[in-house]
Amino acid sequence: MSDMEKAIDLINNMESISLREMDRVSLMDRVDTKFYFNEEYLAPILNSIKQHYHVLEIEGVRIMPYESIYYDTQDRQMLRWHQNGKLNRYKIRRRKYMLTGQDFLEIKFKSNKGNTEKTRRLYDVNKEEDSKFILENTPFQMDDLKRVLDNSFQRIMLVNRVNAERVTIDLNVSFGEGNNDEMTKLEKLVVLEVKSERSGGMSEIERSLKELKIYPNGFSKFITGMYIFHKDLKFNRFKRRFSLISKMVGTDSL
């Protein structure tokens, strides 16, 4: 049995939670912490924490497909802001929840206090309300933006049985350049994010990660995908991260 098959077997044997039950887990003042690692560590992590978490299940499915489309200006303003470490910056994307069919236009705003705020609305194929949404929540207009990156992945969602904590685990992270159907997949990469109350202390999964010497590390799907297709651009702040990921999962895409 492969490393991923062991992890999937553990996920399938965990107690489940419904979307309605999960939504009762309120995170009023939360902190988000990201980790990434080779898939060989996923099964040991899940095995050590399986008694402390439920896994989200929707219509009998526990590993859920997502697709995203990222937008930027012609001169890549949002990418440059991210590269330069500018706060009060924006990220604009469409996110499709393939299992439920929901399709949202989302804006993420990173404030100068380090907080990330997300606003979203159902995507409008007629564009008029989307244009208004962009104009009211960003310094951009819809006509300023173009599709620059496609992204797909599969997500597992864990919910702590006792504490106000959610964990997302992203697998099979793949990228495409705009309207190009060919996707580049980062084999064996797992991206895990812990969303917890600010004063909650170290949780079971954070303890398990620490025991395996897996420490918090920033990861942006937008930046990673753009780097894959635009290595000629300035990415100085992130090259060490990409080098680490390449060695970690044995890919030559980064």
C-alpha atoms as one frame of an Amber mdcrd trajectory, in Angstrom:
protein
   0.000   0.000   0.000   1.396   3.407  -0.999   1.812   6.353   1.381  -1.262
   8.060  -0.069  -3.365   4.892   0.018  -2.558   4.555   3.734  -3.636   8.164
   4.316  -6.881   7.717   2.371  -7.659   4.538   4.310  -7.267   6.470   7.579
  -9.501   9.293   6.306 -12.192   6.802   5.302 -12.180   5.278   8.768 -12.421
   8.515  10.768 -15.758   9.626  12.201 -17.462  12.100   9.900 -19.160  15.453
  10.416 -21.731  17.128   8.153 -21.395  20.594   6.628 -24.166  21.886   8.894
 -22.448  20.494  11.987 -19.087  21.914  10.888 -20.553  25.392  10.437 -21.354
  25.435  14.148 -17.618  25.581  14.878 -17.263  29.347  15.165 -13.817  30.925
  14.834 -14.386  34.472  15.990 -10.750  35.583  16.324  -8.722  33.125  14.337
  -5.164  32.641  13.219  -4.260  30.679  10.073  -1.018  28.685  10.018   0.278
  26.853   6.926   2.563  23.850   6.589   3.756  21.841   3.598   5.463  18.455
   3.409   5.943  15.257   1.408   2.901  12.948   1.310   4.885  10.228   3.141
   4.179  12.091   6.402   0.416  12.361   5.960  -0.551   8.868   7.150   1.584
   9.066  10.347   0.066  12.472  11.135  -3.497  11.251  10.583  -2.862   8.096
  12.591  -1.653  10.116  15.573  -4.617  12.539  15.601  -7.539  10.451  14.305
  -9.217  10.230  17.729  -9.256  14.021  18.122 -10.851  15.099  14.812 -13.901
  14.522  12.641 -13.627  14.576   8.852 -16.102  16.550   6.763 -18.280  14.376
   4.539 -20.645  15.699   1.849 -22.821  13.269  -0.096 -20.552  10.408   0.944
 -17.394  12.185  -0.289 -14.481  13.060   2.017 -11.810  14.168  -0.487 -13.360
  17.071  -2.377 -12.292  18.622  -5.696 -11.831  22.373  -6.089 -10.893  24.582
  -9.030  -9.695  28.189  -8.942  -9.095  30.909 -11.509  -6.774  33.771 -10.489
  -6.892  37.238 -12.005  -4.351  40.038 -12.233  -3.834  43.245 -14.180  -1.969
  43.412 -17.476   1.153  44.656 -15.652   0.730  42.024 -12.864   0.088  44.559
 -10.110  -1.124  41.990  -7.545   1.822  39.684  -8.199   4.273  42.577  -7.775
   2.620  43.639  -4.512   3.009  40.112  -3.153   6.636  39.835  -4.290   7.485
  43.188  -2.692   5.866  42.203   0.607   3.385  45.057   0.412   0.612  44.962
   2.979  -2.866  46.277   2.220  -2.733  44.097  -0.898  -5.382  42.148  -2.798
  -5.875  38.789  -4.456  -8.838  38.121  -6.741 -10.014  34.664  -7.793 -12.962
  32.506  -8.718 -13.302  29.339  -6.665 -15.441  26.449  -7.836 -16.621  23.855
  -5.313 -16.956  20.987  -7.781 -18.927  18.692  -5.469 -21.684  21.183  -4.634
 -21.527  23.161  -7.887 -21.046  26.477  -6.069 -18.945  29.085  -7.862 -17.763
  32.169  -5.967 -15.897  35.324  -6.898 -13.561  35.971  -3.962 -11.402  38.875
  -2.826  -8.670  38.362  -0.234  -7.242  41.458   1.435  -4.024  41.336   3.479
  -4.062  44.328   5.842  -1.105  46.239   7.260  -1.855  44.516  10.588  -1.163
  41.140   9.011  -4.810  40.031   9.031  -6.401  38.425   5.985  -9.998  39.314
   5.208 -12.023  37.416   2.612 -15.201  38.635   0.937 -17.077  36.711  -1.720
 -20.252  36.487  -3.743 -21.742  33.936  -6.085 -20.202  34.335  -9.522 -22.477
  36.179 -11.950 -22.181  35.098 -15.577 -23.771  38.404 -16.591 -20.772  40.244
 -15.100 -22.633  43.403 -14.032 -22.842  42.551 -10.322 -19.322  41.114 -10.377
 -18.013  44.385 -11.783 -19.753  46.290  -9.020 -18.366  43.894  -6.393 -14.787
  44.362  -7.665 -15.152  48.138  -7.815 -16.559  48.403  -4.270 -13.986  46.120
  -2.623 -10.712  46.738  -4.496  -8.862  49.572  -6.267  -9.466  47.732  -9.576
 -12.189  47.556 -12.184 -13.290  44.345 -13.870 -11.934  45.599 -17.190  -8.473
  45.925 -15.553  -8.304  42.181 -14.910  -7.378  39.165 -16.966  -7.262  35.450
 -16.252  -3.634  34.579 -15.458  -3.665  31.220 -13.652  -5.798  28.099 -13.217
  -5.465  25.852 -10.184  -7.032  22.566  -9.111  -6.622  20.483  -5.979  -8.399
  18.031  -3.692  -9.198  18.988  -0.104  -9.794  17.112   3.134 -11.371  19.099
   5.971 -10.863  18.093   9.609 -12.733  19.571  12.584 -11.424  19.293  16.137
 -13.852  17.368  18.363 -13.344  19.672  21.354 -11.643  22.931  20.413 -12.577
  25.601  17.860 -10.199  24.432  15.147 -10.446  23.419  11.503  -7.726  21.879
   9.364  -7.580  21.813   5.558  -5.335  19.306   3.794  -4.753  19.940   0.077
  -3.548  17.198  -2.270  -2.790  16.888  -5.992  -2.125  20.625  -6.339  -1.982
  21.438 -10.064  -1.603  24.592 -12.139  -2.466  25.706 -15.646  -1.595  28.898
 -17.490  -4.785  30.804 -18.179  -6.821  29.069 -20.874  -4.207  26.366 -21.505
  -5.702  22.917 -20.782  -2.329  21.373 -19.870  -1.796  21.231 -16.083   1.447
  20.965 -14.084   0.987  18.829 -10.980   3.199  19.094  -7.894   3.478  15.378
  -7.174   3.641  14.276  -3.525   3.104  17.792  -2.117   0.697  18.201   0.800
  -0.357  21.684   1.920  -1.945  21.777   5.371  -3.513  24.814   7.040  -4.639
  25.082  10.654  -7.389  27.614  11.373  -7.798  28.051  15.118  -8.705  30.466
  17.894  -5.896  32.901  18.587  -5.635  31.901  22.258  -6.185  28.177  21.743
  -2.643  26.936  22.414  -0.983  24.085  20.524  -3.461  21.542  19.143  -3.025
  17.807  18.605  -2.222  18.168  14.919   0.261  20.994  15.522   1.946  18.812
  18.132   2.131  15.921  15.671   3.661  18.172  12.999   6.242  19.493  15.449
   7.249  15.953  16.473   7.968  15.234  12.797   9.986  18.473  12.561   7.430
  20.037  10.195   7.232  23.729  11.028   4.985  26.599   9.878   5.879  27.899
   6.434   4.100  30.287   4.104   2.587  28.934   0.904   0.593  30.742  -1.782
  -1.008  28.815  -4.648  -1.127  32.047  -6.675   2.588  32.791  -6.266   3.622
  29.159  -6.772   1.624  28.768  -9.969   2.808  32.070 -11.400   6.421  31.089
 -10.713   6.005  27.797 -12.597   5.015  29.638 -15.769   6.924  32.924 -15.367
  10.382  32.190 -13.980  11.653  35.232 -15.866   9.795  37.514 -13.441  11.061
  38.726 -10.078  10.485  36.110  -7.344  13.478  36.768  -5.063  11.461  36.508
  -1.834  10.203  33.026  -2.695  13.067  31.243  -4.475  14.358  29.634  -1.285
  10.859  28.293  -0.609  10.545  26.880  -4.120  13.964  25.248  -3.848  12.926
  23.625  -0.557   9.671  22.309  -2.041  11.515  20.932  -5.074  13.870  18.926
  -2.860  11.061  17.892  -0.525   8.801  16.356  -3.175  11.345  15.665  -5.915
   9.884  17.887  -8.630  11.644  19.806 -11.383   8.626  22.077 -11.961   9.916
  24.647  -9.454
